[in-house]
Amino acid sequence: MRLNTLLEEYVKKLAEKGYDKALSMVKKSRLVVERLRTKYKLVLVSNFYGNINKILEDFGLLCYFESIIESSVVGVRKPDPAIYALGVEAMGFPAEEIVVVGDSFSKDMVPAHTVGCKTVWLKGVGWGGEEIDESLPDAIISDLEELSTVIDQIQLL
């Protein structure tokens, strides 16, 4: 077998493994989003490349969001708080009545807090090197499954 053929097979298997992992995460996330959507209006704020609607549609998630604020479309990128201000505007509620959920402390928690939103940090491994103040988020979770309960508790505050 030629080296190019072996490399192509390896890349294909790697891509399939990554896609299978993505499908697994989407399946788990969909259950959470479906539950949340029955109780709350959902708006997605994302740093993306102009095709997030298509990707969400392909994975069967687009229908859950009232609005999508995509950085390349609106011309503002996280961590600029202005992108979260656009999300607040799309929600149509005062910022203090909105809960922002994000997995990046510096790109989600800090700017969302700056515009006055409540925050839930989905804390993972992270990229390292960022300054973190765990007292800033209103709640910290390590698994998306915890989100429904935590949001209900935050809304009562």
NUVEX-542069 format. One line per field, with one value per residue (C-alpha): residue number from 1; x, y, z; residue in three letters. Coordinates in nm, 2 decimals. Example, Ala and Ser with C-alpha at 12.3 -4.5 7.8 and 13.67 -1.06 7.14 Angstrom:
2
k 1,2
X 1.23,1.37
Y -0.45,-0.11
Z 0.78,0.71
r ALA,SER
***
This chain:
157
k 1,2,3,4,5,6,7,8,9,10,11,12,13,14,15,16,17,18,19,20,21,22,23,24,25,26,27,28,29,30,31,32,33,34,35,36,37,38,39,40,41,42,43,44,45,46,47,48,49,50,51,52,53,54,55,56,57,58,59,60,61,62,63,64,65,66,67,68,69,70,71,72,73,74,75,76,77,78,79,80,81,82,83,84,85,86,87,88,89,90,91,92,93,94,95,96,97,98,99,100,101,102,103,104,105,106,107,108,109,110,111,112,113,114,115,116,117,118,119,120,121,122,123,124,125,126,127,128,129,130,131,132,133,134,135,136,137,138,139,140,141,142,143,144,145,146,147,148,149,150,151,152,153,154,155,156,157
X 0.00,0.12,0.19,-0.08,-0.34,-0.25,-0.26,-0.60,-0.74,-0.61,-0.76,-1.09,-1.10,-1.00,-1.28,-1.53,-1.43,-1.46,-1.80,-1.93,-1.82,-2.00,-2.32,-2.30,-2.26,-2.54,-2.77,-2.70,-2.73,-3.05,-3.23,-3.12,-3.22,-3.55,-3.63,-3.52,-3.71,-4.04,-3.99,-3.76,-3.69,-3.35,-3.11,-2.76,-2.47,-2.17,-1.83,-1.88,-1.81,-2.14,-2.28,-2.40,-2.76,-2.68,-2.49,-2.76,-3.02,-2.80,-2.79,-3.16,-3.10,-3.20,-3.57,-3.49,-3.36,-3.56,-3.27,-2.90,-2.64,-2.34,-2.02,-1.93,-2.29,-2.32,-1.96,-1.88,-1.68,-1.66,-1.53,-1.67,-1.98,-2.16,-2.23,-2.41,-2.60,-2.73,-2.84,-3.02,-3.19,-3.30,-3.44,-3.65,-3.61,-3.40,-3.05,-3.09,-3.37,-3.15,-2.92,-2.62,-2.47,-2.12,-1.81,-1.55,-1.49,-1.33,-1.54,-1.88,-1.89,-1.71,-1.88,-2.23,-2.18,-2.06,-2.40,-2.59,-2.69,-2.69,-2.43,-2.38,-2.03,-2.00,-1.66,-1.44,-1.07,-1.03,-0.74,-0.54,-0.37,-0.68,-0.75,-1.06,-1.27,-1.51,-1.72,-1.83,-2.07,-2.40,-2.35,-2.08,-2.17,-1.95,-2.22,-2.49,-2.74,-2.72,-2.84,-3.22,-3.20,-2.94,-3.14,-3.45,-3.26,-3.10,-3.44,-3.57,-3.29
Y 0.00,0.35,0.60,0.83,0.55,0.47,0.84,0.88,0.58,0.71,1.06,0.90,0.69,0.99,1.20,0.92,0.89,1.27,1.27,0.98,1.17,1.48,1.28,1.14,1.49,1.63,1.35,1.42,1.80,1.77,1.61,1.90,2.16,2.00,2.01,2.37,2.48,2.37,2.62,2.90,3.10,3.00,3.22,3.10,3.34,3.20,3.28,3.11,3.14,3.22,2.87,2.79,2.78,2.51,2.30,2.33,2.23,1.93,1.81,1.88,2.16,2.47,2.44,2.50,2.85,3.16,3.35,3.30,3.57,3.46,3.66,3.66,3.77,4.05,4.17,4.13,3.84,3.71,3.82,4.16,4.21,4.37,4.03,3.94,4.27,4.16,3.83,4.02,4.23,3.91,3.77,4.07,4.06,4.27,4.13,4.04,3.80,3.61,3.32,3.27,2.92,2.89,2.68,2.95,3.16,3.46,3.45,3.36,3.43,3.76,3.94,3.80,3.91,4.25,4.31,4.21,3.85,3.56,3.30,2.93,2.81,2.46,2.40,2.17,2.12,2.46,2.60,2.71,3.04,3.24,3.41,3.26,3.39,3.11,3.35,3.53,3.28,3.23,2.85,2.61,2.28,2.00,1.82,1.96,1.73,1.95,2.26,2.23,2.21,2.48,2.72,2.67,2.75,3.06,3.19,3.17,3.40
Z 0.00,-0.08,0.19,0.05,0.07,0.43,0.52,0.35,0.54,0.87,0.81,0.71,1.03,1.24,1.08,1.13,1.50,1.55,1.37,1.59,1.90,1.78,1.71,2.07,2.22,2.00,2.11,2.48,2.43,2.23,2.53,2.76,2.50,2.44,2.81,2.84,2.53,2.70,2.97,2.83,2.52,2.39,2.19,2.08,2.09,1.91,1.76,1.42,1.05,0.89,0.86,1.22,1.10,0.85,1.10,1.36,1.09,0.99,1.35,1.41,1.66,1.48,1.57,1.94,1.91,1.88,1.74,1.66,1.72,1.51,1.54,1.16,1.08,1.34,1.32,1.69,1.85,2.20,2.44,2.34,2.57,2.27,2.13,2.46,2.45,2.11,2.27,2.54,2.28,2.09,2.41,2.47,2.85,3.09,3.12,3.49,3.39,3.14,3.22,2.99,2.98,2.84,2.85,2.83,3.14,2.96,2.65,2.80,3.18,3.20,2.91,2.99,3.35,3.23,3.05,3.36,3.28,3.53,3.43,3.44,3.36,3.21,3.35,3.16,3.11,2.94,2.74,3.04,3.10,3.17,3.50,3.66,3.95,4.04,4.24,3.92,3.78,3.95,3.92,3.80,3.64,3.50,3.30,3.08,3.25,3.56,3.37,3.41,3.79,3.82,3.60,3.80,4.12,3.97,3.84,4.20,4.32
r MET,ARG,LEU,ASN,THR,LEU,LEU,GLU,GLU,TYR,VAL,LYS,LYS,LEU,ALA,GLU,LYS,GLY,TYR,ASP,LYS,ALA,LEU,SER,MET,VAL,LYS,LYS,SER,ARG,LEU,VAL,VAL,GLU,ARG,LEU,ARG,THR,LYS,TYR,LYS,LEU,VAL,LEU,VAL,SER,ASN,PHE,TYR,GLY,ASN,ILE,ASN,LYS,ILE,LEU,GLU,ASP,PHE,GLY,LEU,LEU,CYS,TYR,PHE,GLU,SER,ILE,ILE,GLU,SER,SER,VAL,VAL,GLY,VAL,ARG,LYS,PRO,ASP,PRO,ALA,ILE,TYR,ALA,LEU,GLY,VAL,GLU,ALA,MET,GLY,PHE,PRO,ALA,GLU,GLU,ILE,VAL,VAL,VAL,GLY,ASP,SER,PHE,SER,LYS,ASP,MET,VAL,PRO,ALA,HIS,THR,VAL,GLY,CYS,LYS,THR,VAL,TRP,LEU,LYS,GLY,VAL,GLY,TRP,GLY,GLY,GLU,GLU,ILE,ASP,GLU,SER,LEU,PRO,ASP,ALA,ILE,ILE,SER,ASP,LEU,GLU,GLU,LEU,SER,THR,VAL,ILE,ASP,GLN,ILE,GLN,LEU,LEU
***
